[in-house]
Amino acid sequence: MRAHLGDQIVVESPATGATRRDGEIVGLHHEDGTPPYDVHWSDTDEVTLVFPGPDAHIHHLEHRSRESPDLVSPPRTDEARQQTGAGSGTPPPDRASHPGDIGRRVAAERRRQGLTRAETARRAKMAPQYLAYLEERSADPSLATLIRLAAALGTSVAALRGGGIDLPPGQGQALLDPQLRDLSPEECRARLSTHGLGRVAVSTAGGPAVVPVNYEVVDDAILFRTAPDSAPAAAVGTDVAFEVDHVDEAMSQGWSVLAVGPARAVTEPDAVRRLADRAHSKPWAGGARELWVSIRPTQLTGRRISPPDRSGH
């Protein structure tokens, strides 16, 4: 039994041949289209891993493009389900209407890398509808599905499941022969992106301190919001260091960017209002943190650790 993304699977009653259940194949676990499959069932709106038995039949539907597996047939409507006698038209259970932790991590990593759903689905050999289902519903994907998603996103299954959240990064094995390369200012700015989570190093009355803050990048300035009496507020009026990094445990590689420059408080009411309006999130630490601090980098440096270049170039 071989299938393509978007094909219909129909399970019939052995005695009468009537349709007992039908669904859409939204994920393939083997490139040759052999079982098992991830099936989006029309009667429950759930996706499960299926090893078809002798009572299951594959209906090869017409695809808009066999060269583009992303282009699959649209989800079936309630009317179509009723015509086949497969569904009752009842809505999915409440738990299916909220994104799960795995789906949120998949969506966050995909957006961080600037990937569309279609591109991610193509890399993971699954239908875009299935990826949307995983990101938007409380789904429980199979291990094989998680392995394909992790490979498509360049991360690990453990990371998608949230494993190691209480452990510091960098516990994976170091590369045998790593390549350490300086990043250009343009590459540094690209890794800072438009916002994220970084660390600011300041001198306080109690000594040096390094504090995590969520930041915004506006016109090449790094801005974060804090409380006037907090440790990060000590940055105002001084030269500070601000660092962002990312470690890929699965691939034993990563990068870091360091910005050094003077910090000042943003006090103009219009500027404060614009920053508050465009902020991607509230301060992670919560509470009343209305002091905006701007760091204008005078030095912007970075490094990347990656596998050795074996191409000879």
Kinemage of the C-alpha trace (Angstrom):
@kinemage 1
@onewidth
@group {chain A} dominant
@subgroup {mainchain}
@vectorlist {calphas} color= white
{ca met a 1} P 0.000 0.000 0.000
{ca arg a 2} L 1.566 3.302 -1.163
{ca ala a 3} L 0.243 6.819 -0.734
{ca his a 4} L 0.919 10.474 -1.391
{ca leu a 5} L 0.285 13.490 0.796
{ca gly a 6} L -3.361 14.481 0.467
{ca asp a 7} L -4.639 11.018 -0.473
{ca gln a 8} L -7.788 9.791 1.220
{ca ile a 9} L -7.782 6.686 3.396
{ca val a 10} L -11.102 4.905 3.854
{ca val a 11} L -11.718 2.174 6.416
{ca glu a 12} L -14.640 -0.090 5.430
{ca ser a 13} L -16.718 -2.515 7.402
{ca pro a 14} L -15.538 -6.071 6.569
{ca ala a 15} L -19.141 -7.326 6.539
{ca thr a 16} L -20.964 -4.694 4.486
{ca gly a 17} L -18.216 -2.694 2.764
{ca ala a 18} L -19.746 0.541 4.075
{ca thr a 19} L -17.433 3.349 5.064
{ca arg a 20} L -16.719 3.292 8.782
{ca arg a 21} L -14.146 6.054 8.841
{ca asp a 22} L -12.221 8.243 6.434
{ca gly a 23} L -9.460 10.813 6.626
{ca glu a 24} L -6.670 12.602 4.810
{ca ile a 25} L -3.052 11.427 4.791
{ca val a 26} L -1.095 14.420 6.065
{ca gly a 27} L 2.261 12.868 6.925
{ca leu a 28} L 4.511 10.216 5.361
{ca his a 29} L 7.119 8.385 7.397
{ca his a 30} L 8.850 6.771 4.401
{ca glu a 31} L 9.851 8.440 1.148
{ca asp a 32} L 8.390 5.607 -0.928
{ca gly a 33} L 4.906 6.264 0.462
{ca thr a 34} L 4.586 3.006 2.406
{ca pro a 35} L 2.933 2.839 5.868
{ca pro a 36} L 2.672 4.088 8.516
{ca tyr a 37} L 0.895 7.369 7.825
{ca asp a 38} L -0.238 10.363 9.835
{ca val a 39} L -3.988 10.581 9.156
{ca his a 40} L -6.282 13.555 9.811
{ca trp a 41} L -9.611 11.847 10.566
{ca ser a 42} L -12.734 13.632 9.350
{ca asp a 43} L -14.975 12.427 12.172
{ca thr a 44} L -12.838 13.566 15.127
{ca asp a 45} L -10.575 16.243 13.565
{ca glu a 46} L -7.636 14.458 15.211
{ca val a 47} L -4.366 13.254 13.683
{ca thr a 48} L -3.106 9.774 14.567
{ca leu a 49} L -0.396 7.389 13.432
{ca val a 50} L -1.980 4.658 11.302
{ca phe a 51} L -0.754 1.239 10.174
{ca pro a 52} L -3.507 0.399 7.635
{ca gly a 53} L -5.086 -3.048 7.868
{ca pro a 54} L -6.794 -5.092 5.126
{ca asp a 55} L -10.027 -3.117 5.608
{ca ala a 56} L -8.313 0.185 4.717
{ca his a 57} L -8.141 1.526 1.164
{ca ile a 58} L -6.181 4.424 -0.316
{ca his a 59} L -7.933 6.747 -2.784
{ca his a 60} L -5.338 8.615 -4.838
{ca leu a 61} L -6.822 12.072 -5.287
{ca glu a 62} L -5.844 14.400 -8.091
{ca his a 63} L -3.080 16.754 -6.951
{ca arg a 64} L -2.559 20.164 -8.402
{ca ser a 65} L 1.137 19.360 -8.842
{ca arg a 66} L 2.912 16.073 -8.243
{ca glu a 67} L 6.211 18.009 -8.206
{ca ser a 68} L 4.959 20.131 -5.292
{ca pro a 69} L 3.820 17.893 -2.407
{ca asp a 70} L 2.860 21.041 -0.475
{ca leu a 71} L -0.135 21.469 -2.817
{ca val a 72} L -2.608 18.955 -1.478
{ca ser a 73} L -6.358 18.762 -1.434
{ca pro a 74} L -8.105 21.066 1.056
{ca pro a 75} L -9.588 19.673 4.266
{ca arg a 76} L -12.959 18.068 3.794
{ca thr a 77} L -16.068 20.010 4.749
{ca asp a 78} L -18.795 18.893 7.130
{ca glu a 79} L -21.083 18.408 4.098
{ca ala a 80} L -18.625 16.015 2.481
{ca arg a 81} L -18.247 14.113 5.742
{ca gln a 82} L -21.997 13.668 6.029
{ca gln a 83} L -22.238 12.414 2.436
{ca thr a 84} L -19.816 9.582 3.227
{ca gly a 85} L -21.510 8.850 6.540
{ca ala a 86} L -18.180 9.355 8.276
{ca gly a 87} L -18.847 12.183 10.692
{ca ser a 88} L -21.509 13.614 12.900
{ca gly a 89} L -20.597 17.246 12.286
{ca thr a 90} L -19.846 17.713 15.991
{ca pro a 91} L -16.979 20.106 16.804
{ca pro a 92} L -13.664 18.744 18.073
{ca pro a 93} L -13.185 18.523 21.830
{ca asp a 94} L -12.157 21.700 23.644
{ca arg a 95} L -8.631 20.459 24.205
{ca ala a 96} L -8.070 20.484 20.428
{ca ser a 97} L -8.753 24.210 20.115
{ca his a 98} L -5.630 25.364 21.941
{ca pro a 99} L -1.997 25.024 20.852
{ca gly a 100} L 0.083 22.511 22.777
{ca asp a 101} L 3.592 23.026 24.125
{ca ile a 102} L 5.180 21.102 21.252
{ca gly a 103} L 3.255 23.125 18.681
{ca arg a 104} L 4.286 26.397 20.308
{ca arg a 105} L 7.943 25.359 20.284
{ca val a 106} L 7.746 24.291 16.636
{ca ala a 107} L 6.114 27.589 15.651
{ca ala a 108} L 8.593 29.662 17.661
{ca glu a 109} L 11.625 27.907 16.174
{ca arg a 110} L 10.198 28.145 12.662
{ca arg a 111} L 9.591 31.877 13.020
{ca arg a 112} L 13.004 32.414 14.595
{ca gln a 113} L 14.597 30.938 11.481
{ca gly a 114} L 12.352 32.935 9.157
{ca leu a 115} L 10.763 29.803 7.634
{ca thr a 116} L 7.261 29.622 6.233
{ca arg a 117} L 4.958 26.759 7.071
{ca ala a 118} L 5.120 25.558 3.477
{ca glu a 119} L 8.926 25.433 3.490
{ca thr a 120} L 9.057 23.720 6.890
{ca ala a 121} L 6.432 21.184 5.810
{ca arg a 122} L 8.366 20.466 2.614
{ca arg a 123} L 11.557 19.843 4.582
{ca ala a 124} L 9.723 17.584 7.036
{ca lys a 125} L 7.834 15.705 4.275
{ca met a 126} L 4.420 16.537 5.652
{ca ala a 127} L 1.382 18.465 4.483
{ca pro a 128} L 1.230 22.163 5.436
{ca gln a 129} L -2.241 21.492 6.863
{ca tyr a 130} L -0.749 18.986 9.277
{ca leu a 131} L 1.955 21.442 10.367
{ca ala a 132} L -0.756 24.060 10.936
{ca tyr a 133} L -2.662 21.474 12.972
{ca leu a 134} L 0.407 20.765 15.143
{ca glu a 135} L 1.089 24.458 15.721
{ca glu a 136} L -2.496 25.475 16.460
{ca arg a 137} L -3.987 22.464 18.244
{ca ser a 138} L -3.198 20.381 21.299
{ca ala a 139} L -1.646 17.578 19.234
{ca asp a 140} L 0.426 14.551 20.227
{ca pro a 141} L 2.665 13.863 17.201
{ca ser a 142} L 4.452 10.541 16.822
{ca leu a 143} L 8.167 10.173 17.477
{ca ala a 144} L 8.833 9.801 13.746
{ca thr a 145} L 7.023 13.090 13.093
{ca leu a 146} L 9.067 14.851 15.777
{ca ile a 147} L 12.296 13.453 14.322
{ca arg a 148} L 11.416 14.835 10.878
{ca leu a 149} L 10.441 18.216 12.328
{ca ala a 150} L 13.614 18.425 14.404
{ca ala a 151} L 15.716 17.657 11.322
{ca ala a 152} L 13.818 20.243 9.263
{ca leu a 153} L 14.378 22.914 11.923
{ca gly a 154} L 17.959 21.945 12.787
{ca thr a 155} L 17.128 21.182 16.410
{ca ser a 156} L 16.484 18.095 18.545
{ca val a 157} L 13.426 16.102 19.553
{ca ala a 158} L 14.268 16.812 23.194
{ca ala a 159} L 14.260 20.551 22.506
{ca leu a 160} L 10.840 20.368 20.806
{ca arg a 161} L 9.505 18.422 23.786
{ca gly a 162} L 10.965 20.964 26.208
{ca gly a 163} L 13.549 18.600 27.651
{ca gly a 164} L 16.564 20.141 29.348
{ca ile a 165} L 14.720 23.363 30.148
{ca asp a 166} L 16.229 23.346 33.668
{ca leu a 167} L 19.760 22.652 32.418
{ca pro a 168} L 22.296 25.217 31.201
{ca pro a 169} L 23.137 25.203 27.480
{ca gly a 170} L 26.372 23.674 26.253
{ca gln a 171} L 26.119 20.209 27.827
{ca gly a 172} L 26.357 18.491 24.458
{ca gln a 173} L 29.593 17.108 23.062
{ca ala a 174} L 31.987 19.629 21.527
{ca leu a 175} L 32.867 19.252 17.834
{ca leu a 176} L 35.980 17.221 17.092
{ca asp a 177} L 37.568 19.924 14.962
{ca pro a 178} L 35.477 23.102 15.333
{ca gln a 179} L 35.825 26.160 13.180
{ca leu a 180} L 35.751 29.502 15.012
{ca arg a 181} L 34.873 32.419 12.751
{ca asp a 182} L 34.398 36.124 13.411
{ca leu a 183} L 31.042 37.540 12.368
{ca ser a 184} L 30.830 40.717 10.311
{ca pro a 185} L 28.806 43.673 11.660
{ca glu a 186} L 26.035 42.798 9.189
{ca glu a 187} L 25.951 39.188 10.423
{ca cys a 188} L 25.861 40.427 14.016
{ca arg a 189} L 22.893 42.683 13.300
{ca ala a 190} L 21.102 39.841 11.541
{ca arg a 191} L 21.497 37.649 14.631
{ca leu a 192} L 20.311 40.390 16.954
{ca ser a 193} L 17.217 40.456 14.731
{ca thr a 194} L 14.357 42.772 15.714
{ca his a 195} L 13.931 41.498 19.281
{ca gly a 196} L 14.855 38.688 21.607
{ca leu a 197} L 16.307 37.811 24.997
{ca gly a 198} L 19.814 38.948 25.919
{ca arg a 199} L 22.005 39.798 28.909
{ca val a 200} L 23.231 43.200 30.024
{ca ala a 201} L 26.397 43.511 32.139
{ca val a 202} L 26.419 46.475 34.554
{ca ser a 203} L 28.304 47.728 37.600
{ca thr a 204} L 26.108 48.050 40.686
{ca ala a 205} L 26.706 49.091 44.294
{ca gly a 206} L 26.995 45.414 45.154
{ca gly a 207} L 29.486 44.688 42.367
{ca pro a 208} L 29.266 43.525 38.735
{ca ala a 209} L 25.954 42.024 37.634
{ca val a 210} L 24.727 40.259 34.507
{ca val a 211} L 20.943 40.375 34.093
{ca pro a 212} L 18.713 38.816 31.388
{ca val a 213} L 16.340 41.225 29.656
{ca asn a 214} L 14.024 40.987 26.658
{ca tyr a 215} L 15.021 43.622 24.134
{ca glu a 216} L 13.971 45.454 20.994
{ca val a 217} L 16.179 46.732 18.161
{ca val a 218} L 15.162 50.115 16.750
{ca asp a 219} L 17.397 52.036 14.308
{ca asp a 220} L 20.459 49.977 15.347
{ca ala a 221} L 19.881 50.807 19.028
{ca ile a 222} L 19.235 48.040 21.574
{ca leu a 223} L 16.420 48.897 23.984
{ca phe a 224} L 15.042 47.155 27.039
{ca arg a 225} L 12.457 47.998 29.680
{ca thr a 226} L 13.161 47.812 33.414
{ca ala a 227} L 12.286 49.310 36.798
{ca pro a 228} L 14.069 52.499 37.953
{ca asp a 229} L 15.449 50.803 41.088
{ca ser a 230} L 16.511 47.545 39.408
{ca ala a 231} L 20.014 46.288 38.609
{ca pro a 232} L 19.642 46.864 34.817
{ca ala a 233} L 18.765 50.513 35.531
{ca ala a 234} L 22.352 50.966 36.750
{ca ala a 235} L 23.339 50.873 33.074
{ca val a 236} L 22.030 54.420 32.530
{ca gly a 237} L 24.853 56.919 32.079
{ca thr a 238} L 27.580 54.276 31.750
{ca asp a 239} L 29.214 52.135 29.086
{ca val a 240} L 27.785 48.635 29.226
{ca ala a 241} L 28.140 45.280 27.500
{ca phe a 242} L 25.122 43.502 26.020
{ca glu a 243} L 25.332 39.897 24.811
{ca val a 244} L 23.077 37.563 22.835
{ca asp a 245} L 23.901 33.974 21.950
{ca his a 246} L 22.416 30.735 20.721
{ca val a 247} L 23.688 27.176 21.266
{ca asp a 248} L 22.495 24.295 19.080
{ca glu a 249} L 22.985 21.265 21.314
{ca ala a 250} L 22.034 18.769 18.604
{ca met a 251} L 24.652 20.054 16.144
{ca ser a 252} L 27.255 21.143 18.761
{ca gln a 253} L 27.509 24.596 17.243
{ca gly a 254} L 26.380 28.127 17.979
{ca trp a 255} L 27.147 31.829 17.943
{ca ser a 256} L 27.426 34.869 20.205
{ca val a 257} L 27.162 38.605 19.582
{ca leu a 258} L 28.552 41.285 21.919
{ca ala a 259} L 27.510 44.941 21.780
{ca val a 260} L 29.383 47.574 23.801
{ca gly a 261} L 28.307 51.181 24.100
{ca pro a 262} L 26.805 53.963 26.229
{ca ala a 263} L 23.382 53.499 27.789
{ca arg a 264} L 20.870 56.289 28.345
{ca ala a 265} L 17.316 56.553 29.591
{ca val a 266} L 14.616 57.273 27.035
{ca thr a 267} L 12.565 60.096 28.552
{ca glu a 268} L 10.783 61.772 25.627
{ca pro a 269} L 7.044 60.956 26.068
{ca asp a 270} L 6.425 60.387 22.348
{ca ala a 271} L 9.444 58.079 22.078
{ca val a 272} L 8.382 56.111 25.164
{ca arg a 273} L 4.850 55.751 23.781
{ca arg a 274} L 6.132 54.519 20.409
{ca leu a 275} L 8.402 51.965 22.089
{ca ala a 276} L 5.563 50.680 24.259
{ca asp a 277} L 3.278 50.370 21.228
{ca arg a 278} L 5.772 48.438 19.106
{ca ala a 279} L 7.181 46.198 21.867
{ca his a 280} L 6.858 42.515 21.050
{ca ser a 281} L 6.096 41.564 24.656
{ca lys a 282} L 5.919 42.827 28.204
{ca pro a 283} L 9.044 42.477 30.381
{ca trp a 284} L 9.470 38.829 31.305
{ca ala a 285} L 10.131 39.751 34.920
{ca gly a 286} L 6.690 41.360 35.178
{ca gly a 287} L 5.738 44.196 37.467
{ca ala a 288} L 5.910 47.946 36.857
{ca arg a 289} L 8.890 48.306 34.522
{ca glu a 290} L 8.379 51.502 32.593
{ca leu a 291} L 11.974 52.759 32.286
{ca trp a 292} L 13.257 52.328 28.743
{ca val a 293} L 17.051 52.074 28.405
{ca ser a 294} L 18.763 52.547 25.040
{ca ile a 295} L 22.209 51.144 24.220
{ca arg a 296} L 23.855 52.634 21.140
{ca pro a 297} L 26.659 50.173 20.217
{ca thr a 298} L 30.089 51.624 19.483
{ca gln a 299} L 31.504 48.112 19.128
{ca leu a 300} L 29.612 45.171 17.647
{ca thr a 301} L 31.459 41.874 17.449
{ca gly a 302} L 30.507 38.246 17.190
{ca arg a 303} L 31.796 34.729 16.733
{ca arg a 304} L 30.384 31.527 15.359
{ca ile a 305} L 31.458 27.954 16.140
{ca ser a 306} L 30.622 25.505 13.344
{ca pro a 307} L 31.845 22.223 11.855
{ca pro a 308} L 35.072 22.386 9.809
{ca asp a 309} L 34.829 23.233 6.139
{ca arg a 310} L 35.714 19.988 4.330
{ca ser a 311} L 35.123 21.392 0.849
{ca gly a 312} L 38.692 22.616 0.463
{ca his a 313} L 37.583 26.191 -0.264
